[in-house]
Amino acid sequence: MERLGKQDPNGIQELFAEEIDWYVPGSDTLSWTGRRTRREEVAPYFSTM
């Protein structure tokens, strides 16, 4: 929560495993929705969101 509060997407990303199974439902036209499978996809999600 601290990293989220500081808007630190790279810090948040560090908390995730290398391989993830994360699905954000929504429209294909929204870049922050969809499936993510790698840690490197976490920071861009929080930057975009």
N, CA, C and O atoms as a MOPAC input file, in Angstrom:
PM7 MOZYME 1SCF
protein

 N      0.82600 1    -1.18100 1     0.00000 1
 C      0.00000 1     0.00000 1     0.00000 1
 C      0.87700 1     1.25400 1     0.00000 1
 O      0.53200 1     2.27000 1    -0.60300 1
 N      2.01300 1     1.16100 1     0.68600 1
 C      2.90500 1     2.31400 1     0.71900 1
 C      3.40100 1     2.66800 1    -0.68200 1
 O      3.42300 1     3.84000 1    -1.05900 1
 N      3.79700 1     1.66100 1    -1.44600 1
 C      4.29700 1     1.91100 1    -2.80300 1
 C      3.18300 1     2.41600 1    -3.70700 1
 O      3.41200 1     3.27000 1    -4.56300 1
 N      1.99800 1     1.89700 1    -3.52100 1
 C      0.85500 1     2.35600 1    -4.29000 1
 C      0.56100 1     3.81700 1    -3.95200 1
 O      0.30900 1     4.62800 1    -4.84400 1
 N      0.59300 1     4.14700 1    -2.67100 1
 C      0.35800 1     5.51500 1    -2.23100 1
 C      1.39800 1     6.49600 1    -2.75100 1
 O      1.09700 1     7.66600 1    -2.98600 1
 N      2.62000 1     6.01500 1    -2.92800 1
 C      3.70400 1     6.86700 1    -3.45400 1
 C      3.71300 1     6.90900 1    -4.97300 1
 O      4.55300 1     7.57300 1    -5.58100 1
 N      2.76700 1     6.19200 1    -5.58400 1
 C      2.69300 1     6.08500 1    -7.04400 1
 C      4.03200 1     5.60700 1    -7.60500 1
 O      4.60900 1     6.22700 1    -8.49800 1
 N      4.50700 1     4.49300 1    -7.05900 1
 C      5.79800 1     3.90500 1    -7.41900 1
 C      5.57000 1     2.59900 1    -8.18000 1
 O      5.65400 1     1.52600 1    -7.58400 1
 N      5.27900 1     2.66600 1    -9.49900 1
 C      4.97200 1     1.45300 1   -10.24800 1
 C      6.13000 1     0.45100 1   -10.27800 1
 O      5.89400 1    -0.75700 1   -10.26300 1
 N      7.36200 1     0.92800 1   -10.31800 1
 C      8.49600 1     0.00600 1   -10.32000 1
 C      8.62600 1    -0.69900 1    -8.97500 1
 O      8.97300 1    -1.87800 1    -8.92400 1
 N      8.35100 1     0.00800 1    -7.89700 1
 C      8.37700 1    -0.59700 1    -6.57400 1
 C      7.27700 1    -1.62800 1    -6.40900 1
 O      7.49200 1    -2.67800 1    -5.80200 1
 N      6.10500 1    -1.33700 1    -6.94300 1
 C      5.00100 1    -2.29900 1    -6.90300 1
 C      5.39000 1    -3.54100 1    -7.69400 1
 O      5.16200 1    -4.66600 1    -7.24700 1
 N      5.96800 1    -3.33900 1    -8.85300 1
 C      6.36600 1    -4.44900 1    -9.72400 1
 C      7.32100 1    -5.40300 1    -9.01800 1
 O      7.24800 1    -6.61400 1    -9.22700 1
 N      8.20900 1    -4.87900 1    -8.19200 1
 C      9.18100 1    -5.71000 1    -7.47500 1
 C      8.51600 1    -6.73200 1    -6.54900 1
 O      9.12200 1    -7.74800 1    -6.20900 1
 N      7.28400 1    -6.46700 1    -6.14700 1
 C      6.57900 1    -7.34500 1    -5.22100 1
 C      5.97200 1    -8.57100 1    -5.90300 1
 O      5.52100 1    -9.49500 1    -5.22600 1
 N      5.95800 1    -8.58700 1    -7.22800 1
 C      5.35100 1    -9.67400 1    -7.98300 1
 C      6.38200 1   -10.74500 1    -8.34100 1
 O      7.57100 1   -10.45800 1    -8.48300 1
 N      5.90900 1   -11.96900 1    -8.48200 1
 C      6.75000 1   -13.06800 1    -8.94800 1
 C      7.12300 1   -12.82000 1   -10.41200 1
 O      6.47200 1   -12.03300 1   -11.09900 1
 N      8.16900 1   -13.49100 1   -10.88200 1
 C      8.61100 1   -13.34700 1   -12.26700 1
 C      7.48500 1   -13.72900 1   -13.24300 1
 O      7.24600 1   -13.02200 1   -14.22200 1
 N      6.80800 1   -14.83000 1   -12.97600 1
 C      5.68100 1   -15.27200 1   -13.79800 1
 C      4.39500 1   -15.06300 1   -13.00500 1
 O      4.29300 1   -15.48200 1   -11.85200 1
 N      3.42100 1   -14.41800 1   -13.62900 1
 C      2.15100 1   -14.14700 1   -12.96900 1
 C      0.99400 1   -14.59100 1   -13.85400 1
 O      1.16400 1   -14.80000 1   -15.05500 1
 N     -0.16100 1   -14.73200 1   -13.26300 1
 C     -1.38800 1   -15.02400 1   -13.99600 1
 C     -2.40800 1   -13.99500 1   -13.53100 1
 O     -3.10100 1   -14.19600 1   -12.53400 1
 N     -2.49000 1   -12.89900 1   -14.26000 1
 C     -3.28700 1   -11.76100 1   -13.83700 1
 C     -4.15500 1   -11.32600 1   -15.00800 1
 O     -3.65800 1   -11.03800 1   -16.09700 1
 N     -5.45100 1   -11.28500 1   -14.76800 1
 C     -6.39500 1   -10.88100 1   -15.81000 1
 C     -7.24800 1    -9.72800 1   -15.29900 1
 O     -7.87700 1    -9.82500 1   -14.24600 1
 N     -7.26100 1    -8.63700 1   -16.05600 1
 C     -8.09600 1    -7.48400 1   -15.74500 1
 C     -9.19600 1    -7.44200 1   -16.81200 1
 O     -8.91900 1    -7.12000 1   -17.96800 1
 N    -10.43800 1    -7.76300 1   -16.44000 1
 C    -11.51000 1    -7.77100 1   -17.43700 1
 C    -11.82300 1    -6.36300 1   -17.93200 1
 O    -11.63300 1    -5.37500 1   -17.22200 1
 N    -12.30200 1    -6.30000 1   -19.15500 1
 C    -12.68900 1    -5.00800 1   -19.71000 1
 C    -12.64100 1    -5.02600 1   -21.22100 1
 O    -12.47000 1    -6.07700 1   -21.83900 1
 N    -12.79000 1    -3.88000 1   -21.79500 1
 C    -12.81500 1    -3.71000 1   -23.23900 1
 C    -11.40600 1    -3.82200 1   -23.83000 1
 O    -10.42900 1    -3.38400 1   -23.22100 1
 N    -11.31900 1    -4.40700 1   -25.00900 1
 C    -10.03500 1    -4.49500 1   -25.71300 1
 C     -9.49100 1    -3.12200 1   -26.09500 1
 O     -8.30400 1    -2.99100 1   -26.39400 1
 N    -10.32800 1    -2.11800 1   -26.09100 1
 C     -9.88500 1    -0.76600 1   -26.45800 1
 C     -9.19200 1    -0.05100 1   -25.30000 1
 O     -8.59800 1     1.00900 1   -25.49400 1
 N     -9.26500 1    -0.62300 1   -24.09800 1
 C     -8.60600 1    -0.03200 1   -22.93400 1
 C     -7.26900 1    -0.72800 1   -22.70800 1
 O     -7.22800 1    -1.93500 1   -22.46800 1
 N     -6.18500 1     0.02300 1   -22.78300 1
 C     -4.84800 1    -0.58800 1   -22.71000 1
 C     -4.53400 1    -1.21200 1   -21.35600 1
 O     -3.64200 1    -2.05600 1   -21.27300 1
 N     -5.22800 1    -0.83200 1   -20.30600 1
 C     -4.92100 1    -1.37400 1   -18.98400 1
 C     -5.70900 1    -2.64400 1   -18.66400 1
 O     -5.54800 1    -3.21400 1   -17.58500 1
 N     -6.55800 1    -3.09300 1   -19.58700 1
 C     -7.26800 1    -4.35200 1   -19.37500 1
 C     -6.54900 1    -5.47800 1   -20.10700 1
 O     -5.69000 1    -5.23400 1   -20.95400 1
 N     -6.90700 1    -6.70600 1   -19.77500 1
 C     -6.33300 1    -7.86100 1   -20.45600 1
 C     -5.46800 1    -8.70700 1   -19.53400 1
 O     -5.43400 1    -8.48900 1   -18.32300 1
 N     -4.77100 1    -9.67000 1   -20.11700 1
 C     -3.97400 1   -10.63700 1   -19.37600 1
 C     -2.51800 1   -10.19200 1   -19.30000 1
 O     -1.96000 1    -9.63100 1   -20.24300 1
 N     -1.93000 1   -10.46400 1   -18.14200 1
 C     -0.50100 1   -10.23500 1   -17.92700 1
 C      0.11100 1   -11.51400 1   -17.37800 1
 O     -0.48100 1   -12.20000 1   -16.54400 1
 N      1.30700 1   -11.82000 1   -17.86300 1
 C      1.94200 1   -13.08000 1   -17.46000 1
 C      3.36000 1   -12.90600 1   -16.92800 1
 O      3.95000 1   -13.86500 1   -16.43000 1
 N      3.91500 1   -11.70500 1   -17.02400 1
 C      5.29700 1   -11.45500 1   -16.60300 1
 C      5.36400 1   -10.25700 1   -15.66500 1
 O      4.56300 1    -9.33000 1   -15.77700 1
 N      6.30700 1   -10.27900 1   -14.75400 1
 C      6.51700 1    -9.18000 1   -13.80600 1
 C      6.68800 1    -7.84400 1   -14.53100 1
 O      6.18700 1    -6.82000 1   -14.06500 1
 N      7.38500 1    -7.84700 1   -15.65800 1
 C      7.67200 1    -6.61300 1   -16.39300 1
 C      6.41000 1    -5.91200 1   -16.89100 1
 O      6.47100 1    -4.75400 1   -17.30300 1
 N      5.28200 1    -6.59200 1   -16.85900 1
 C      4.03400 1    -5.99800 1   -17.32500 1
 C      3.27900 1    -5.26400 1   -16.20800 1
 O      2.26000 1    -4.62300 1   -16.46400 1
 N      3.77000 1    -5.35700 1   -14.99600 1
 C      3.07700 1    -4.76700 1   -13.84900 1
 C      3.25500 1    -3.25200 1   -13.79300 1
 O      2.26600 1    -2.53000 1   -13.66600 1
 N      4.47600 1    -2.75400 1   -13.88200 1
 C      4.72200 1    -1.30900 1   -13.79700 1
 C      3.96700 1    -0.53600 1   -14.88200 1
 O      3.34400 1     0.48000 1   -14.57500 1
 N      4.00400 1    -0.98700 1   -16.14300 1
 C      3.24100 1    -0.26200 1   -17.15400 1
 C      1.74200 1    -0.24000 1   -16.85400 1
 O      1.06400 1     0.73700 1   -17.17000 1
 N      1.21900 1    -1.30500 1   -16.24700 1
 C     -0.19400 1    -1.31500 1   -15.87400 1
 C     -0.48100 1    -0.17300 1   -14.90400 1
 O     -1.40800 1     0.60600 1   -15.12100 1
 N      0.30600 1    -0.07000 1   -13.84000 1
 C      0.05800 1     0.96500 1   -12.84300 1
 C      0.35400 1     2.36400 1   -13.37400 1
 O     -0.26600 1     3.33000 1   -12.92800 1
 N      1.27500 1     2.49300 1   -14.30500 1
 C      1.53900 1     3.80100 1   -14.92600 1
 C      0.37700 1     4.24900 1   -15.80200 1
 O      0.03100 1     5.43000 1   -15.83900 1
 N     -0.21300 1     3.30300 1   -16.49700 1
 C     -1.33800 1     3.60500 1   -17.38800 1
 C     -2.62100 1     3.80100 1   -16.61500 1
 O     -3.41200 1     4.69500 1   -16.91600 1
 N     -2.82200 1     2.96300 1   -15.61800 1
 C     -4.05600 1     3.01500 1   -14.82200 1
 C     -4.11800 1     4.32800 1   -14.10100 1
 O     -5.07400 1     4.58700 1   -13.37000 1

